[in-house]
Structures are given as C-alpha cells and as structure tokens.
Amino acid sequence: MKKTALFLLLPCTLSFLPALVFPDQAQIQAQVETETQRKVSPEMEIDVGIVQRFGDEAGDRLTLSSTEGDTLTVKFQDGNGQLKTENVSNIVLEIAPKSTESPLLQEWIVLSDVATFETAENSALEWQKKGIEVEVVQPERWQVWAKRETYNTPILRRMLLENLQERGEINPYLQSEVLNTIPIVSFVINGFRYNRNNLEITSNKNLIRVKEGDKAILFGGRLRVQPNSYGNFTLVNEVPIEVYLRGVVPHEIGPNAPYNSVEAQTVIARTYALRNLRRFQADNYELCATVHCQVYKGLTGTVANADRAIQATRGLVLTHNDELVDALYSAHTGGVTAQFEDIWDGEPRPYLRARIDGANPQWNLAQQPLDNEANFRRFISSKQGFNGTESAVFRWNRQSSIAQLTEDLNKYLEKTKHPLAGIKKILRMAVTERSPSGRILLFTIETDRGIIELQKTEARSAFGPPRSTLFYIDPILDASGNLTGYKFIGGGFGHGVGLNQYGSYTLANLGWKYDRILQFYYPGTVLQQLREGIVFYPES
C-alpha cells in the first residue's frame, strides 16, 4: 500500500480529498448492542482477532483449509450485493493493491499515546470529561483518538485540534496519510477471482486450519475477514469461551505447570477474557491473540492437563461485588505484588494490593516499604522466602551502553511523537520516585536536548534491558570516570499485578488448591459460576 505520511497541521488545501471509509459505525454499534444482549453462559462466543493486520504488507497471504473429510463454506456478497455461498476444501487469501481514482485521505487526531490498554482507557475517560468524544485503538501502541464518526471532516478535525491547542493541550496531533492505493482481499474460487472486503468462513466440524507463512494453526469455531481502523484487515475467530481457553491456558501457564496452578490460571484467563471484551470495539472484535491480551494459539498445542482444568472449573469466574475482577497476571512479580495504580493510571482495585509474594514472607512491607531506595536495594539482594525463586527471571542483572540506551530512547521518543525526539546523548538517568511496592513511578533522564520524565511502565517501554519496573540502576564508568553505560538490577518479569504465574507453581507444589492461590493474589474476591447479573466491566 503506497503511502505518503503527513503529520500535524496538514494544509487545508487537502480538505477536498474524499475520506477513506472506515468500518461502518452503525454496524459496529449494532454489534455492540447484540453482544450486550447475548446469553451469558459457558457456551457464549467471543470474537478474537487472530491476524490483526492482514494487508499491512502487500505480499501478505493466508491459506485457510478444512480438516480431513470436511469442507469450508465461504460466504460473501457478489457484484450485485447478493449473498454468495461457495464450498471449497481450501481458500488462499491474498492482498491486491487497488488503485484509487483520486487520492484518498486517511486521518485522525491522536489525543494520547501510551503503552497499555488500561492507561489508554483511563485517558479516554479524562478526555470525555473535557467534552471530547473518543475511541480507544491500537495501531501499534495503545492510543486514544478523537472519535472519527464525530470529527468526520478535515475542517472539523482541524477546528478541534486548534481548540485543544488554545486550551494548552500540547500532546494531541493530527496524523494524516494520503493513499494512492488501498488493499483489498483477493481470492480464487472455481477459477474466478474475487476481490472483497468482507467474507465469512465456516466448516461442518467447526475446525479450520490457518496457515500464515510457514506456521499453520488449527482453530475451532468460525472465521471472518473484515476491515479494521488502519486501512487493512483483521481475521477474526468466533469461538466459544471454553474452546478459546484450550488455546490460552497451556501457553500462558506452561504445559508442565502443577495442576492446581493450571486451575488457578484457567479461572483467571476466563475472567480476564470476559472482563476485556471491549478492548477492540473500534475494530468490531473483542480480544487479540497476543500478549496485549492473552496468548491464544487455537487448538494447536492443547494439553490434557489444561483441558482437564478447563472442564473442572467450567464457567467459574472471579468477582468482587458481583463484578468480574480485573484479572491481571504476569510471569513473575519479583517477590512483591504491585497495586494496579503502581503500573497504570486509573482507580485503584481493592483486590490488587501490594504484598510480599511468599507463603511465609520474611520481609515486612509495612515496616520496610520499598519506596525507600535503601530498603529497595536490600530487597532486591534478598533471595529467600519468596514464591518462584527457582525462576531465572526472579532476579536479573542486565546492562547497556550509553550509545545503545540513547538509540533505544530515540526510538521510543519518535514512536510517541515526543518533542525532544532526536537526542544525541543521554547524560544521566535516575529513579526519582517509587511506589511502596518498589515499582518505578518516575524515571528521569537528562539529555543533551533537555530533561525527559517517564512515568510508570513507560520506564520499561523506553529501554531494552528492564524486564519489569522493579529495578534500580547503577552507572558504569571507564577508568577515567566517564559514564559509559548503566546496569539495570531488578526482579520479576512483566507488570507484577495480580497472579504471579511462576509463584503459583510454588504454592501449588506446597499443596495449595486453586481457590486458595486465587485468594492469595486477589484477596477479598469471590469465586462463582458465570450467570446473568454479573457485571463484566463498569460502563464509562
């Protein structure tokens, strides 16, 4: 897809260009209304974007095939707008660039650019309080856009941006792309080539194999191809929640995890999925298949232990005041769980607390809080009395040169459109504020162009070495005392909120049942069967 990228105030002479057509907002709203009315039960289906950016590259190709003794049913509109149905054993989807009669303008106002959905959603709420209609999207990092359906002309978008700038808002910007070609999905059936934007694929056995490059994965349920918000397409898997879990649990907790740990992960994965169905509302599906949601690999690589746990806990979810909990989890906490607000912006969750992550803790967090730097360094040097100490990511020590750190930081600044992008050298770095759980709240970087402050998880996003925000830094000096780099010394892997996956191994091996493990990591919560009346997530 040939693009000419333009940023900030695009000259208004382009306002005559037709706008690129995004997914129909009325259709999306109808979808949302239907989803809120669907029957709440273990049989309910969810929509997972398993290939989120099909067509991002002109050579993208997907091969969909049936299993032995079955066929695929492909449905799409013919040239007259009538529904057409074809039965095939396989179908190859390719991207064909289609030339436009005149240049097409694709543009939007970016209000916020952050690392995580949780912070993006909170940012969206703040913009709504200022009277701006918004939507949360994920072109790469998570962003909040001024709602395209509302600000639907070049003039309206520029008027909004000018108004925001007059109010003193410095972060919003207008991103525009002028397209001379657009991608379209192309496929051949019975010797005839079709070019379409939407199609549905089903099979009698509800099993479809998807091959992308050299990787083939078997998926249960149905598939559909549809446009997304970024000018290409998404392959969506419509799958029952309990079948979906078969492709999540073994890949998240590990195929050889202790059984009680697997059961705990199963309840959390089910709760997490249902709590987060709103993530991709702007693109007309619900979850992704990557670490931005939960890793999902269909029915390839299923594990008997995980299948047993899914069946044993069928329909069980974790709640607080009859609302699904924010069932966050990470690979390792590093010995202390984080509060929600230590990592993301937003209201505290009473069941996501800072506590020492050990069955018999030997560190008193109330008496030795980890927002004290001396306490924190002693804590990181401690190796006993914690869950998951056998893991390689429990403690880690990594380092990087000033040149590499400068390169990392510049990539981050350019990606986030930071005004100080293009620094030549980092002069000094320091942790300037921590939470009582030891997580970095503010990380300050002195550069040749000025001071840069990174908040919370952005301190991890900006550099290669950190595996979590539970770390401290020490300078590396040459023989003459010149700064040449930094050591990053810390613990854990991921955000550290909620369930510690490696830590749950320790508790399971001590004989803790899954309900006790869940109470440890989500205190004050209640296990119950999925039913009508349970709130999936609070409406904004």
C-alpha positions in Angstrom: 0.0 0.0 0.0 1.7 3.2 -1.2 1.5 5.9 1.4 2.7 9.5 1.9 2.7 10.2 5.6 2.0 13.7 6.9 1.8 14.8 10.5 0.4 17.8 12.4 -1.3 20.6 10.6 -1.9 19.3 7.2 -2.6 22.2 4.8 -6.4 22.7 4.4 -6.0 22.5 0.6 -6.3 18.8 1.1 -9.8 19.1 2.5 -11.3 18.4 -0.9 -10.0 14.8 -0.8 -12.5 12.1 -0.1 -12.0 10.4 3.3 -11.1 6.7 3.5 -14.0 4.6 4.5 -13.6 3.0 8.0 -15.7 0.2 9.4 -19.3 1.3 9.4 -20.0 2.8 12.8 -23.7 1.9 12.7 -22.8 -1.7 12.1 -20.3 -1.6 15.0 -22.9 -0.1 17.3 -25.4 -2.9 16.3 -22.7 -5.4 17.0 -22.1 -3.9 20.5 -25.8 -3.9 21.3 -26.1 -7.5 20.2 -23.2 -8.5 22.4 -24.6 -6.9 25.4 -27.9 -8.9 24.9 -26.3 -12.3 24.2 -26.9 -15.1 26.7 -24.3 -15.2 29.5 -23.2 -18.8 29.8 -20.2 -21.1 29.4 -21.3 -21.6 25.8 -21.1 -17.9 24.9 -18.9 -17.0 22.0 -16.2 -14.3 21.8 -14.5 -12.7 18.8 -10.7 -12.9 18.7 -8.6 -11.1 16.2 -6.1 -13.8 15.3 -4.4 -11.9 12.4 -4.9 -8.3 13.3 -3.1 -6.5 10.4 -3.7 -8.7 7.3 -2.7 -6.5 4.4 -0.2 -4.3 6.2 2.3 -5.7 3.7 1.4 -6.1 0.0 2.6 -9.7 0.0 0.5 -10.9 2.9 -1.1 -14.3 2.3 -3.3 -16.6 4.3 -4.3 -20.2 3.4 -7.5 -21.5 5.1 -8.3 -25.2 4.8 -10.7 -27.7 6.2 -9.7 -30.9 8.1 -9.9 -34.3 6.5 -13.4 -35.3 5.4 -14.7 -31.7 5.8 -15.2 -28.6 3.6 -15.2 -24.9 4.0 -18.3 -22.8 3.4 -17.3 -19.3 2.2 -19.9 -16.5 2.2 -19.6 -13.1 0.6 -21.5 -10.6 -1.4 -21.4 -10.9 -5.2 -21.2 -8.0 -7.6 -24.9 -7.3 -7.2 -24.8 -7.2 -3.4 -26.4 -10.7 -3.1 -25.1 -13.2 -0.6 -23.0 -15.8 -2.4 -22.0 -19.2 -0.9 -19.2 -21.5 -2.1 -18.0 -24.8 -0.8 -14.2 -25.5 -1.1 -11.6 -27.6 0.6 -9.3 -24.6 1.0 -9.0 -20.9 0.0 -6.0 -18.7 -0.4 -6.4 -15.1 0.7 -4.1 -12.5 -0.8 -3.8 -8.8 -0.8 -4.3 -7.0 -4.1 -3.5 -3.2 -4.1 -6.3 -1.4 -5.8 -5.6 2.0 -7.4 -7.9 4.8 -6.4 -9.5 7.1 -8.9 -8.2 10.1 -6.9 -6.1 10.3 -3.7 -7.8 9.2 -0.5 -7.3 11.0 2.8 -7.0 8.9 5.9 -6.5 11.0 9.0 -7.3 11.2 12.7 -6.5 13.1 15.8 -4.3 11.3 18.3 -5.1 12.5 21.8 -3.0 10.1 23.8 -0.3 7.5 23.1 0.5 5.0 25.9 1.9 1.5 26.4 -1.2 -0.2 27.7 -4.9 -0.5 27.3 -5.6 0.1 30.9 -3.9 3.6 30.9 -5.5 4.3 27.4 -8.9 3.6 28.8 -8.3 5.9 31.8 -7.0 8.6 29.4 -10.2 8.2 27.3 -12.3 8.9 30.4 -10.3 12.0 31.1 -10.8 13.3 27.5 -14.6 12.6 27.8 -14.7 14.7 30.9 -13.3 17.5 28.8 -16.2 17.1 26.3 -14.3 15.2 23.6 -15.8 12.1 22.0 -13.2 9.4 21.8 -12.3 5.8 20.9 -9.5 3.6 22.1 -7.4 1.9 19.3 -4.2 0.0 18.9 -2.4 0.9 15.7 0.8 -0.2 17.5 0.9 1.2 20.9 -2.4 2.0 22.5 -3.9 5.3 21.5 -6.9 7.5 22.2 -8.4 9.1 19.1 -10.9 11.8 18.7 -13.9 9.7 17.5 -13.8 9.5 13.8 -17.6 9.3 13.4 -18.0 12.6 15.2 -15.0 14.5 13.8 -15.6 13.3 10.3 -14.3 16.1 8.0 -10.9 17.7 7.7 -12.3 21.0 8.8 -13.9 19.6 12.0 -10.6 17.8 12.9 -8.5 21.0 12.4 -11.0 23.0 14.4 -10.8 20.5 17.2 -7.0 20.5 17.2 -6.8 24.3 17.2 -9.3 24.4 20.1 -7.2 21.9 22.0 -4.0 23.9 21.4 -5.7 27.1 22.6 -6.6 25.2 25.8 -3.0 24.5 26.4 -3.0 20.8 25.3 0.4 20.0 23.9 0.2 16.2 23.2 -2.7 15.9 20.6 -1.6 15.8 17.0 -3.2 15.2 13.6 -1.9 12.2 11.7 -2.7 12.0 8.0 -1.9 9.7 5.2 -2.7 10.3 1.5 -3.3 6.9 -0.2 -2.9 6.3 -3.9 -3.8 2.6 -3.5 -5.8 0.7 -1.0 -5.5 -3.1 -0.1 -8.3 -5.4 -1.0 -8.7 -9.1 -0.2 -8.4 -11.3 -3.3 -9.1 -15.0 -3.7 -9.9 -17.6 -6.4 -12.9 -20.0 -6.3 -13.7 -22.3 -9.2 -11.3 -20.4 -11.5 -12.9 -17.0 -10.8 -11.0 -14.3 -8.9 -13.0 -12.2 -6.4 -11.9 -9.0 -4.7 -13.9 -8.4 -1.5 -13.6 -6.6 1.9 -15.7 -9.0 4.0 -16.2 -12.7 4.0 -17.2 -15.5 6.4 -15.7 -18.9 6.5 -17.3 -21.9 8.4 -16.9 -25.7 8.3 -19.2 -28.5 9.3 -16.8 -29.7 12.0 -16.1 -26.1 13.3 -12.4 -26.7 12.6 -10.4 -24.5 10.3 -6.7 -24.5 9.7 -5.0 -21.2 9.1 -1.6 -21.0 7.5 0.4 -17.8 7.6 3.9 -18.2 6.2 5.3 -21.5 7.5 3.1 -21.6 10.5 -0.2 -23.4 10.5 -2.7 -23.3 13.4 -6.0 -25.2 13.8 -8.8 -23.1 15.2 -12.2 -24.1 16.5 -15.4 -22.1 15.7 -15.8 -19.8 12.7 -13.7 -17.2 10.9 -14.5 -13.9 9.3 -12.4 -11.3 7.4 -13.3 -7.6 7.9 -11.8 -4.1 7.5 -10.2 -2.5 10.6 -9.4 1.1 11.5 -5.9 1.2 9.9 -6.6 0.6 6.3 -6.1 -3.2 6.2 -8.0 -6.2 7.5 -8.4 -8.5 10.5 -9.1 -12.2 10.5 -11.5 -12.8 13.4 -12.1 -16.2 15.1 -15.7 -16.5 16.6 -15.2 -19.2 19.2 -16.9 -20.4 22.4 -15.2 -19.2 25.5 -14.4 -22.7 26.8 -12.9 -23.7 23.5 -10.9 -20.4 23.5 -9.4 -21.3 26.8 -7.9 -24.5 25.4 -5.7 -22.3 23.2 -4.8 -19.9 26.1 -4.2 -21.8 29.3 -1.3 -24.1 28.3 0.5 -21.3 26.5 0.1 -18.8 29.4 0.9 -21.1 32.4 3.1 -23.6 30.6 2.4 -27.1 29.5 4.2 -28.7 32.6 2.8 -26.5 35.3 1.4 -28.1 38.5 -2.3 -28.9 38.2 -3.5 -26.6 40.9 -1.6 -23.8 39.3 -3.3 -24.7 35.9 -6.7 -24.5 37.5 -6.0 -21.1 39.0 -4.7 -19.8 35.6 -7.9 -21.2 33.9 -10.2 -19.2 36.2 -8.2 -16.1 35.7 -7.9 -16.5 31.9 -11.7 -16.9 31.7 -12.3 -13.9 33.9 -9.8 -11.8 32.1 -11.3 -12.6 28.7 -14.8 -11.7 29.7 -13.7 -8.6 31.5 -11.8 -7.3 28.5 -14.3 -7.8 25.6 -14.4 -4.1 25.0 -10.7 -3.7 24.0 -11.2 -3.7 20.2 -14.7 -2.2 20.0 -13.4 0.3 17.4 -12.4 -2.6 15.1 -15.6 -4.7 15.7 -14.0 -7.6 17.5 -13.2 -8.1 21.2 -9.8 -9.6 22.0 -6.4 -10.2 20.3 -4.3 -13.3 20.4 -1.1 -11.8 21.6 0.5 -10.6 24.9 -1.5 -7.4 24.6 -4.5 -9.6 25.7 -3.7 -13.3 26.3 -1.6 -15.6 24.1 -4.1 -17.7 22.1 -2.9 -20.4 19.7 -6.2 -22.1 18.8 -6.3 -25.9 19.1 -2.7 -26.4 18.1 -0.7 -27.4 21.2 -3.5 -28.3 23.5 -2.5 -30.1 26.7 -4.5 -32.7 28.6 -3.8 -31.2 32.0 -5.2 -27.8 30.8 -8.2 -29.4 29.2 -8.9 -31.2 32.5 -8.7 -27.9 34.4 -11.0 -26.1 31.9 -13.6 -28.8 32.4 -13.2 -28.9 36.2 -13.7 -25.1 36.5 -16.2 -24.8 33.7 -17.9 -21.4 33.9 -16.1 -20.3 37.1 -15.1 -16.7 37.3 -13.6 -14.4 40.0 -15.7 -11.5 41.1 -15.7 -8.6 43.5 -19.1 -7.1 44.4 -20.7 -9.2 41.6 -18.4 -7.7 39.0 -15.7 -9.6 37.2 -12.3 -8.6 38.7 -9.6 -7.0 36.6 -7.9 -10.4 36.4 -4.4 -9.2 35.7 -1.4 -11.5 35.9 2.2 -11.6 34.9 5.1 -14.1 34.6 6.8 -13.1 37.8 6.3 -10.4 40.5 9.9 -10.4 41.7 8.8 -11.1 45.2 6.2 -8.4 45.7 2.9 -7.8 44.0 2.1 -4.4 42.7 -1.0 -2.3 43.1 -3.0 -1.5 40.0 -2.1 2.2 40.3 1.6 1.4 40.5 1.6 0.4 36.9 -1.4 2.1 35.2 -3.5 5.3 35.5 -7.0 4.8 36.9 -8.9 4.0 40.0 -7.4 1.5 42.5 -8.7 -2.0 42.6 -9.2 -3.0 46.2 -8.2 -6.7 45.4 -5.0 -5.7 43.6 -2.7 -4.9 46.6 1.0 -4.6 47.3 2.1 -7.6 49.4 5.2 -9.8 49.8 4.8 -12.7 47.4 5.7 -15.6 49.6 3.9 -18.3 51.5 6.0 -17.5 54.6 7.2 -13.9 54.0 10.4 -12.8 55.6 10.1 -9.2 54.7 7.7 -6.8 56.4 6.5 -4.4 53.8 4.7 -2.1 56.3 7.9 -1.6 58.3 10.3 -1.6 55.3 8.4 -0.1 52.4 10.1 -0.3 49.0 9.7 3.4 48.1 12.8 3.9 50.2 15.8 3.3 47.9 18.0 1.7 50.6 15.2 -0.7 51.5 14.6 -1.4 47.9 18.3 -2.4 47.2 18.3 -4.7 50.2 15.1 -6.3 49.0 16.5 -7.0 45.5 19.5 -8.6 47.1 17.2 -10.9 49.1 16.8 -14.4 47.6 14.8 -16.4 50.3 11.2 -16.6 51.4 9.5 -15.7 48.1 7.4 -17.6 45.6 9.0 -18.6 42.3 12.7 -18.2 43.4 13.8 -21.0 41.1 12.8 -19.0 38.0 15.5 -17.3 36.0 13.5 -14.0 36.0 13.1 -13.8 39.8 16.3 -11.7 39.9 18.2 -10.3 36.9 21.2 -8.1 36.2 21.5 -6.6 32.7 23.4 -3.7 31.3 23.6 -1.4 28.2 25.9 1.2 26.8 25.1 4.9 26.7 25.1 4.6 22.9 22.5 1.8 22.9 20.4 3.4 25.6 20.4 6.6 23.5 19.3 4.6 20.4 16.5 2.9 22.4 15.3 6.2 23.9 15.2 7.9 20.5 13.1 5.1 19.0 10.7 5.5 21.9 10.5 9.3 21.5 10.0 9.1 17.8 7.2 6.5 18.2 5.4 8.6 20.8 6.0 11.9 18.9 7.8 13.4 21.8 9.1 17.0 21.3 12.6 16.1 22.4 13.0 13.2 19.8 16.4 13.3 18.1 18.7 13.4 21.2 22.4 12.9 20.6 23.3 11.6 24.1 22.0 10.6 27.4 23.9 12.5 30.1 22.4 11.0 33.3 19.5 8.8 34.4 17.9 8.3 37.8 14.9 6.7 39.5 13.2 9.7 41.1 10.0 8.2 42.6 8.9 4.7 43.6 5.7 3.2 45.0 5.6 1.3 48.3 5.8 -2.0 46.2 9.1 -0.7 44.7 7.8 -0.1 41.2 9.1 3.0 39.4 6.6 5.8 39.3 9.0 8.4 37.8 12.2 7.9 35.9 14.2 11.0 34.9 16.6 11.2 32.0 18.9 14.2 31.4 19.9 14.5 27.7 21.7 17.0 25.5 18.2 18.3 24.5 16.7 18.6 27.9 15.0 16.6 30.7 12.7 13.7 29.9 10.4 12.2 32.5 9.0 8.7 32.1 6.1 7.6 34.2 5.4 4.1 35.5 5.6 1.3 32.8 6.9 3.8 30.2 10.3 3.5 32.0 10.3 -0.1 30.8 8.9 0.6 27.4 11.7 3.1 26.5 14.7 0.8 27.1 15.8 -2.8 26.2 17.2 -4.1 29.5 14.4 -3.8 32.1 12.1 -6.9 32.4 9.8 -5.1 34.8 9.6 -1.7 36.6 11.1 -3.4 39.7 14.7 -2.3 39.2 17.4 0.1 40.2 20.3 1.4 38.1 24.0 1.8 38.7 26.3 3.8 36.4 29.1 2.1 34.5 32.3 4.3 34.4 35.5 3.9 32.5 39.0 4.2 34.0 38.8 8.0 33.7 35.5 8.2 35.5 33.4 8.8 32.3 29.9 7.5 32.1 29.8 4.6 29.5 26.5 2.9 30.4 24.2 1.6 33.1 23.4 -1.6 34.9 19.8 -2.5 35.4 19.4 -4.7 38.5 15.9 -5.9 39.4 13.4 -8.7 39.7 10.3 -10.1 38.0 9.0 -10.2 34.5 6.0 -8.2 33.4 3.9 -5.7 35.4 3.7 -7.7 38.6 0.0 -7.1 39.3 -2.2 -10.0 40.4 -1.3 -13.6 39.9 2.4 -14.5 39.7 2.5 -17.4 37.3 5.8 -18.8 38.5 4.9 -18.0 42.0 1.7 -20.1 41.6 4.0 -23.1 40.9 5.5 -22.7 44.4 2.1 -22.5 46.1 0.7 -25.5 44.1 3.7 -27.6 45.0 3.1 -26.7 48.7 -0.4 -28.3 48.2 -2.4 -25.1 47.9 -5.7 -25.6 45.9 -6.5 -23.2 43.1 -9.1 -21.3 45.2 -6.5 -20.6 47.9 -4.0 -19.5 45.3 -6.5 -17.0 43.9 -7.4 -15.6 47.3 -3.7 -15.0 47.9 -3.3 -12.9 44.8 -6.8 -11.4 44.7 -7.8 -11.0 48.4 -11.4 -10.3 49.1 -12.7 -11.8 45.8 -15.4 -14.4 45.3 -15.4 -17.5 43.0 -18.8 -18.0 41.3 -20.4 -19.5 38.3 -20.9 -17.2 35.3 -24.5 -16.1 35.3 -26.8 -13.3 34.3 -26.4 -10.4 36.7 -22.6 -10.5 36.9 -21.2 -7.2 35.6 -18.5 -7.8 33.1 -16.9 -4.4 33.4 -18.1 -0.9 34.6 -19.6 1.2 31.8 -17.9 4.6 31.4 
